[in-house]
Amino acid sequence: MCAQDKNSQYKDSQASRAAAALDSMPHIKRIDEAAISPDGTHVAYIADGKLTVTLANDGDAQQTIAVENNLKLRDVAWSSDSKRIVFIADRPGEVPAAQVWITDRDGNNAAKHAEVRGYVQAPEFSRDSSKISILFIEGMPRVAGPLQPMTPLAGVIDEKIYEQRIAVIDLSTDHLTQITPADMYIYEYDWTPDGQGWVVSAAQGAGDANWWAARLYFANAQSGEMRVIYKPRLQIADPRVSPDGRHVAFIEGLMSDEGSTGGDVYVVPLAGGEARNLTPELKASPSAIAWTSDDEILFAEDVDGKAGFGSTNIDNSAPQTLWSGEEVADPSGKSWIAATGHKVITAITRQSPSSPPEVWAGTIGKWKQLTQLNREAKPAWGEVRNVHWMDGNMRVQGWLMLPKDFDARKKYPLVVNVHGGPSAACMAHWDERSMGPESAVGYFALCPNPRGSYGQGEAFTEANVKDFGGGDFRDIMAGVDAIAKDYPIDIHRIGIRGHSYGGYMTMWAETQTQRFAAAVAGAGLSDWLSYYGLNDIDEWMIPFFGASIYEDPAVYNKSDPMHFVTAVKTPTLILVGDRDGEVPMEQSVEWWHALSTLHTPTKLVVYPNEGHAFIRPADSRDYSLRTLEWFEQWFAKAQ
């Protein structure tokens, strides 16, 4: 048999192993939201674009809400009297267009109250239920958000900015009026109890770029006039007005991505004044908040890689952890809590590596399962363990997935999965997309939470400021050493992969060490100077580096993979969407060109019409398949 035929058979066998691993992954229904009625009796949830209402005590009497043409539904919210539900129905097509619907909670009297061209989200009833407020970007040519595929540049580039404003629909006439100023982008909002206005997080300028510079405002519901309540030091999220209307609670911290929330719980008077940190020194990262009374705040948190719930009081009493577990227990949207008398009921989505996502409701830690959407799904991967290690004086946490059918007498490859962010965290979730397939093909898979991650408190999250590729990289490598010491790892077959910050860290790691047999960099950042001029979200870098690269190039240069590219010998697969605005495609092209010039084995795959987060299932599968095949190919050569 000729060498070419042998090589072809080898490639076919590796491809079949990788494809078989992906094909073994269970298919589940995705649960996007779970909202509990204010009286605590019903839960409305959205799964695979369909809205269902069920009783909160046992999941009985499930009623699926039907609208015209089976449109995809999202963003559900309850009226204050718990009798009606508002939601968004998306029309199909590339250019956003949507409808605003209201239905009784039993599914009767469903009616459309608005049809709009542009992007719509976050509907809310006014406190007297006479109006619906929405966030609206009129004429937006794409779905809003930096993760989405960007609109390609063409022709004369002007300064057209699409601002997201609060609009109000008067339910007596269905007339829509845009209220907040045309030069302000509203990110989040909450009605005041008197219905006279909203507390909002907002900034001037392009929405994708300026979330990191947002301030807290009061917006008048009649005039739209906005008054600054608080200018934060870092980023803010989840503003909530207290039931008595006197205070605003929010989360402030170092956040690298809009929607990936972590920090400390703060409170400030609605009238303005000094903001107070209610959770200083908390060794956890609150991610969502809700008032349970005029002075009590409940919060969800990441605590050392585990899901948790805690509470705090505006009188500066010490925060308390109410529950934690090795799973993911997510509140979704604003309506995840019902405070009735002295009883607090929550609706969440729970999942773990051994249990697929389902909707649960009840008091904290005593939830009842309401859905059986994924009861047939079984994990196709190995055991998952919560692991810890030390890097000097720094205690680091991560999640280790063992190979499927693990045999302690054998040695296995290890793939390090670096999460995005860096302000994010690996959690114990149902994993059919990354570590699950790696385990199924016969690898250990490690997802570390190095400094810069959530879960250990705000000081830990801020520990990589002006130190990208420093302490965070050492934390990851210390984890590799610890796992290799405690488990049967083949040290010649260790790989690294990641997307976004994980892609950057993959590129950086291969400039610093020759320990990896293969690397896969998804949407990686290779060159800080060119990146700064190309990306659509450059405001995120200022809190991490202290200044722009033009003002302080030295702080960037020491963390710049391209400055050290001649050291790279690791075979590297590079994957990216051609319309990525967060980490533009050109960053991947630059890295591929450099490695090719240096004769380092490399391959670049560009996915048409994909952004930072892939939206087409076929592209997501191809991304995963190529990743597995790349490790299979180079691990085989390293044996």
N, C-alpha and C positions, 0 to 999 in steps of 0.2 A: 504493500500500500504506500502511495507517495505521501510526502510530508504534507502537501496541501490537503489531501483527503483526510489525514489524521487531524489536522488543524480544524477542518470543517466539522468533523464528528465531535471534536472537543467542544467547539462553540455551540453546536446543537444540544449537546448534553447539558452544558451549563445553562443555556437558555431555557431548556425544559425544566431544570431544577428550580430556577427562579420563577418561571411562569407557574409551575405547580404550587409553589409557596404562595404566590399571590392568589391563585385560584382557590386555595384552601381557606382563605380568609372569609369569615362569616359576613353576610350582607344584612345590615340592620336598617331600621327606619330612624331617620334623624329627627330628634326632638329639638326644636328651636326655641320655644318659649313655654313657660307655665305661669299663669297669672291667677291669683286667688282673689275671689270677690271680697270687698271690704267687710262683709258680715261673716266671712270665713266658711260659707256653706258650699261654694262651688269653685271649681278650678277650670279655667279655659286653657287649653294647650294647643300648640301648633306642631304637627309632625308631618314631614314631607309636604309642606305647603297646604295642609288641610287643618281646619279649626274644629276642635271637639270640646264640648263642655261636659263635665262630669261632677258628681257629688264629691265633696272634699273629704267625707268621712270614710268612704269605702270604694269609690270608683264605680258605683252603680249608676244606672240611667245615663249612659253615655250618649250624647246627641251630637252628631257631626253637622256643622253648619254648611249649607249649600248656597252658592251664588252662581250667577250666570256664567256659562261656558267653562265651569271648573277652573277659574283663575287661581293662581298661586296666592295664598294668603299669608300675611305676616303682621307683626306689630299689633298685638291685641291689648286692650285696656278696658277696665270696668267703669261704669258710672258709680257715683258715690252711694246710691241706694241699692247697688248690687243687682239691679234688674236688667240692665242693658250692657252690651259689649260693642265697642268700636274696633274696627280693624281695617287694614289696608289690603286691597286686592290689586295685584300687579297685572297689567296687560302684557301679552307677549310682545317681543320685539327688542331690537338692540337699543332703541332710544326710549328712555324711561317714560312711562305713562301709567297712571294708577287711578283707582277709585277708592273712595272712603265710604265704608258701609257701617251700618248699625243694625243689630239684631237683639231681640229679647234673648234672655239666657237659655230659654227652652228651644231656641231656633226659629221661633215664629216671628212674623213681621220684619223679616230681613229687608232692608231698603238701602239703596245707594243714595248718598247725600252730596257727593262731589265727584267730578271727573276732571283730572288735571293732567297737563302735559309738563313733565319735569319730574324731579325726584321728590318723593314724599316719605316721611317716616314719623315715628313717635306721636301718634294721635293720643289726645287726652280729653276727657270730658271736663268742662268747667265744673266748679263745685256745685252749682245749681242745675247742672246737666242741660242747660239751655244752649250751650255752644260746644263745638269741638275745636281744639287747637291742634295744629300740626306743624312740623318742620317742613318747609317747602323751598325747593330750588327751582324756580320757574325756568323752563326751557333748557334744563340741564341735558346735555347730549349723551350722558352715560350715567351709570349708577354712581352715587357719590362715595367718596372714600379713597384713600391712597392705596389700598390693596387692590383696587379694581384696575382693569386695563385702561391706561391713559389714552386720551384722544391724540392721535399722531399730529405732530406739527406739520403745517403746510401753508404756503403762501406767506403774506406779510404777517408777522407775529405781533399781535396787538396786546393790550393789557386787559382783555376781556376777563372779568372775574364773575363767577356765578356765586352769589351770596345765598346762604341758607337763612331764611327768615321764619319767624313765627307768623302763621296765618290762622285766621279764625273763621269757622263756618257757623253762621247763625242757623240753628236747626229749625227756626220758624219759617225761614225763607230759602235755606240752603245757599245763601249768598256767601262767597269767600272773599275775605279782606286780608291783605297782608299788613301786618301791624308794625313789626320792628323795622328799624331803619335799613335802607337799601345798601348801606356801606358797612354793615356789621354781619358777620357770620356767626350764627347761633349753633352751638354744639349740643348742649343739653339744657333742659329747662324744667321747672316745677311751678305749678300754680301756687299762689298764696291762698290761705284759707278764706280770705274775704273776696276772692275772685277779682281783685283790682289789678292784678299783674302777675308777673312771673319772676322767679330768680333764675338767671341764666348764666352759663359760661359762654363767653363770646370773645371774638377778636376781629380786628379790621384786617382786610386783605384776603388772599386766597385761602380757602378753607383747609385744603390738604396740608399746607405749609405752616399755618399759624396757630394750630391747636396748642402747641407748646408754649405760646405766649398769651393764652387766653386769661381773661380776668373774670371775676364774679361781679354781676350786675343785677340791679332791679330794673325790670322793663315794665312800663305802664301799659296796661291792657287796652286803654282807650287811645292814648296819643302815640304810643310806641317809644316815648322818651325813655332813655336809659341812664341810670345813675350807677356809678361804680360803688360797689360794696367793699371789695377787697382785691388788692393786687398781690398775687402769690409770689413766693420765692421760686417755686418749682412749678409742677403741673397740677391741675385740679380736675376732679371728675366727680360725678354723681351728686350734684347739689340737691339738697332736700330741705324744705321749709318745715319747721316744727308745727305741730297741730295748733298751737296758740298763736302762730305767726310772728313770734318774737325773734327766733333764731334761724340760722341756716347752717346745716351740717354739710360737710363735703370731705372728700379724700384729697390730700395733697402729698406729693412725693415725686421722686425722680422716675418719670415714665417715658419709655422710649417709643411707645406706639399708642395712638388713640385707640381706646377700647381694651387695652391691656392694662388694667388698673391695679395699683398697689401703692401703699404709702401709710400715712397716719390719718386718724379721724380728727378733723378740726371743726370748730364751731365759731361763728361770728354773728353779732347782732344784725338783724335785717336792716336796721337803720344805719348800719355802718359802725366801725370801731375796731378794736383790737381782736384779732383772731387768736384762739387758744388751741393748742395741741392737746387733745384729750387722751392720746395713747403714746406719750413719749416713752422711749425705751422698750416698747412692746416688741417681743421677739417673734413677730409674725407680720404679715402684710394684709391689712384689710383691703377688700376688693369691691364691696358693695355695702350700702348702709340704708337704714330705714328707722324712722322714729317710732317708738312704741308708746310714748307718752310725751308730755310737754318737755320732759327733761331726760328721758332715757333713749339711748340709741342702740340698736342691734346692728351688728356687722358680720358679714361673711369674711373669712380670712384664709390665707395660705399660711399654715403654721408648720415649718420644718418639712415642707413637701406634702403635708397632709391637709385635707379640707377641715375647716373649723368654723365655729360661730362664737362670737363674743359679744359683750355688752359694755357700755360705758355710760357715764352720767355727766351732765354739764357742770356739776358742782365739783369737778376735778377728782372724784373718787377713782380709785385704781380700777382699770378695766378688768373684766373677768372672762375667762374662757369657759363657755357653756358646754361645748362638745367638740371633739375632733375625731377623725377616722382616716384610715388609709384608703381613701377613695376620692372621688370628685363629687361634691354636693353643691351644685350651682344654682344660685338664684338667677333668674333671667328676666330682664326688663325691670320696670319699676314696681309692678304689682305682685311682689313675692311675699308680702306680709299682710296679715289681717290682725289688727289689735282690737279685740272685743272685750271690754271690761278689763279684767286682770289676766285674760288669756291671750297669748300670742300664737297664732297659727301661721305656718309658712308653707309655701309650695316651691319645690325644687326639682331639679333633674339629678338623679343619683346614678353613678356608674363606677365601676372599678375594673381592674384587669380581668376579673373572673365573672363580672356581671354587666351585661349591656345596659345602655341608658333606659331609664323608665321615669315616669312622673310619680313623685311621692308628695304627701301633704301631712301636716300635723304639727304638734309642738316640737321644739328643737330636740333632736335626738330620739324622738318617739314617732317618727313619720310612719304612715301607712302607704303601701304601694297602690297606686291608682290605675296603672296601665299594665298591660301585658303585650306591648307592641313587639317586643323582641324576645319573647319567651323561648323561641326555638333556637336562638343563636347560642352557640357554645364557643369558647375560646379555642383557637387553633394554634396557640403558642404555649410557651412554658411558664413556669412559676415566676412571679415578680416579687422582688425583695427590696425593702427600704434599707439602703446602705449609707454608712457614714465613714468619713476618713478625716485625717488632719493634714493640713498644709501649714507647717509651722504652728502658729497659735490659732489658725483659722480652722474652725470645724465646718466641714462641707457635707452636704447631703445630696443623694441622688437615688435613682431607681435603676435596678439591675434586673433584666429579664434573662432567665436561663434558657438554653436551647431546649426546643421541644424534645421530649423523650431523653432528658439529660441523664448521662451516665458518668458518675464521678471518676471512673477509671480512665476516661478518655480526655483528650485535650481538644479544645475548640477555639475557633477564631473569636475575636471580640471586635464589635463595631461601636465606636463612641458617637452618640447622637447629640450634637450641641444644639440647644434650643435657640429660637429667635429672640429678638429683644434688643439689648440684653435684659431689659426690665420685664421679665416673664419668669416662668418656672416649669419644669417637668412635674407632672402630677400623675397620680395612680389612676389612669383612665383606661377605658376600653380601647385597645390599640390594634387596629387592623390596617394601618397605613404606613407605619415606620418600623418600630421595634418588633411588632407582631410578625411581619414577613421575615425579618432577620432571624428571629427565633425559629420560625418554621423551616427555614433553609439550613438551620444548624449552627447558629452563632449565639454567643453571648451578646447582649445589647445593653449598653450603659447610657443613661441620660443624666448627666451631672447638673447640679444647680450651683455653679461657682459664684464667687462674689460678683455683685451686679444683678443677681437674681432676686426674686421675691421669696419670702418664707422665713427669713431670719431677722427681719426688722429693717427699718429704713437706713441705719448706718451700714448694714451689709449691702443693701441695694446701691448705696452711693459709694461703695468701696472701690469701684473701678473708674471713678471720675478721673480724667486725665491719665488713665493707666490702662487703656484698652490693650489687650495682648500681654499684660504684665501679670498681676496677681490672678486674674481670671484664668489665663492660660496655665499658670502653675497649679492652680486648684484642680483643673481638669487632668493634668498629667499626674498629679498626686493621686487622683482617683484611679487612673490607669494602673499605677504601681500597686495601690491597695487591692484592687480587684485581681490583678495578676498574682499577688501573693496569697490571696485567700481562695482562689478558684482555679480550676485547671485550664488556664489560658495558654494557647500557643503564642508565645511572644513574637514569633516571626509572622504571624497573621493577625495583625491589629490594624483596623481601619478607622477613619474618621469621616464624618459627614455632617452636614447642616445646611440650613436655608436662612437667608437674610444675615442676621448677626452670626448664626451658625455657619453660614457660607463664608463670611469674613473670617471667623475663627478657624475654619478649615484651611483657608488660604494662609492665614498667619501661622498656624501650627506647622505646616510643611516648610515654612522658611526657618523654623526654629529647631526642628528635630528630624532625624531620619528614621524614627521608630515606626512610622506607619507604612504598611505595605501598599495601601491604596487610599485614595481620598475622593470624595464626591462633594463638590461645592455648588450649592443651589443659590442663585441670586446673590452671589458673594460680592463683597466690596474689596477691590484690589488696590485702588489708588485714591487716596484721600483728596488730592488736588483736583483731579478730573471729576471725581464723584461730587465734590462740592459744587462744581459748576453745572452739573448735569441733572441732579435729582430734583424732585418736586417737593421735598419736605426738609429743606436744609436747616430750618429752625430747631430740629431735634438735636443737632450737634452742639449748640451753644451751651446747654446745661452740662453736657458731658465733657466738653473741652475748654469751656470758659471764654472762647472767642472764635471768630471765623478763622479758616485756614489762611486767609490773606493777612489777618492781623497777628496770628501766632502760629506760623507754620511749624515751629519746632515741636510743639506738643502733639501735632498730628504725625510728623515725620517719624518719630520714634515708634509709632504703632502702625506704620504703613507697610503692608506686605510687599509692594512693588520695590521699596528700597532694599529689600533682602531677597529678591526673586532668584538671584543667581545661585542661592543655596538649595533650591527646590529640586529634588530628585524623585519625589513620590508620584507615581502614575495618578493622574487627576482627571476625573470626569466633571464637566462643567455644564450646568443646566440653568436655563433662564427663559423668561417670557419676553417677547420683543416689545411689549408695551408696559414694561415694569417702570413705574414712576418712583418707587421707594429706593430701589437699587437698579438703576438703568442697565439695559443689556450691554452697553458699551464697557461696563466694568468687567463683565465676563469675557467679552471679546479681547479686552486688554490682557487679561490673565492667560487666556488661551494662546494669544499671539506670543507673549513672553515665553511661556513654557515650550511652545513649538520652536521658537528661535533657539532655545537652549537645549533642544533635543530631549526634553523630558516627555515621556509618554502622556498624551492628553487627547481628549475628545471634547468638542463643544456641540451642544444641542440647543437650538433656539426654537421656542414654541410660538408659532404665529398667534397673534391676537390674545395672548395671555398677559396678565399683569403680575403683581407680586405674589398674589394667591391665585392658584390655578382654579378655573371655574369649569372646565370641561372634563368630565370623567375620563375620557379616552386619554387626554394629556396627563392627568394625574396618574393613571395606570402606567403609561409609558415612562413617566418620570421614575416611578417605583421600580418598574421592571429593569430599566437601564441601570439603576443604582445597584440592584441585587446582582445583575450580570457582571457589572464592573468589579464588585468585590469577589465574586466567584472566580472571575478570570485571573485576577492578580493574587488572590490567596492561593490558588492552585499553583501559580508559578513560584510562590514563596515557600512552598513545602519542601 
